[in-house]
Amino acid sequence: SDLGYAFLHEGCTPDDSVGDPAWLEVLAHISLVITSFFLLEIPVTLFAVGPKFYNPFGRIQHASLHLFDAFVIVTTFILEFVLRGKEQELAGLLVVLRLWRLVKLVGGVSVGVGEIGERDAIRADEAEQEVASLKKENAELRARLQTAGLL
C-alpha cells in the first residue's frame, strides 16, 4: 500500500512524507507487528525443532527454504527499524519476499492434508479387512453352533 501510494499519488515527492495519510502509518505499524510475530517464530522453532530445521545440508526437507525465510524475516525487521522516510519504502519491497510465507504455508498445509488423507485411507483399508475377517469368523462360529444344535 505504501509503495502504491508513493508511486501513484500525484503530490508525493521523494523527500516529503509529512503529508502522508494516517492510514499509511497504521499499515506500517501493522506490518511491524506481523514481522515481529514472524521474528518470534524463529527462536520458538529453534527451541521446538532444533537447529537442524534450518540446516540446508541436513535431513530436513526444505531446510534451505526455511533458512531463506528466516533471513528475509530478520532482514525485513532490521530494515523497518533502520530505514526512515522514503528509504523505508525500499524495505517494503521485501514484503514481496514475505509473500513467500504464504506459499510455504499453503504448501505445508497441502502436504499435511495429503499425509492425513493417506493415513486415513490406510486405516480405513485395515478396518475393512478386519471387519471382513470378523464377519468370516462369525459365519464360521454360527455354522459350528448350528451343527452342534445350539442355535
PyMOL commands that set and color helices and strands:
alter all, ss='L'
color gray80, all
select helices_A, chain A and resi 2-8+22-48+51-54+63-82+87-92+94-98+100-148
alter helices_A, ss='H'
color red, helices_A
deselect
rebuild
show_as cartoon
